[in-house]
Amino acid sequence: MLNQAIIEPHIEISGSITKNWTEQAIECYKLNGNCKECSIKKAHYSFDCQMPKVVEILKLVNGEPELD
């Protein structure tokens, strides 16, 4: 599976989140993976965000996102 080939084997990312560019993935892309500026980080969720890794997969699978 592409996800497991790119990401360390002990980290699992849902295949559904790597199929299409979402609003959150585009935000992460625009921020160049700068988690300090991310809306998820500012909400103080208790999980480690995997979005920068998802963005890298999306770029490989779908190419760069279309930006407004």
N, C-alpha and C positions, 0 to 999 in steps of 0.2 A: 504494500500500500504506500502511496506517495508520502502521506503524512509521516509514517514511521520511518521512511527512508531519509527524510530531511531532519526530523526532530529526534532528539535523544530517545532511545527505546523506552525509557521509563515514563515518558510524558505522552499521554494520549490526548488527542484532539479530535473532536467529533468531525466526521467527514462532511456532515451537512453544512458546517460553518465555513468550509473551504471550497464550496462550490460556486458561490456568487459574492460579489462585492456588496457588503452591507453598509449601512450608514456608519456603524462603529468602525468597520474595517477601513473605510475611506477616511474617517477622522484620524485613525492611527497612521495611515499612509501619509496624510497631509502633515502630521506632526513628526514624521520621520521616526516613529516609534518612541518619541519622548514621553514616557509615562507620567512625568511630573506635570505635564500640561493636559493630560487626558481627562475627559469627563468621568470615566470609570474610576480612575485613581482619586479624583476629587470627591467622589461619593463615598470613599473609605470602605469599599467592599473588603471582605476578609479573605479573598482568594488572590492568588498570583495570576495576573492577566497573561494570557497566552497570545493576545492579539498581534504583537509584533511577529510572532512565528506564523500565525495565520496569514498575515499580509504577505510574507515571503512566499508561502505556498500559493496564494491567490495570484501573485505576480507571475509565478512559473506556469500555473495552469491557465489563467485567463488573460494574462498580460496586464499592463498598467490600467488603472480605473479611468473611466471618463469623468473628468472634473467639470464642474459648472463654470 
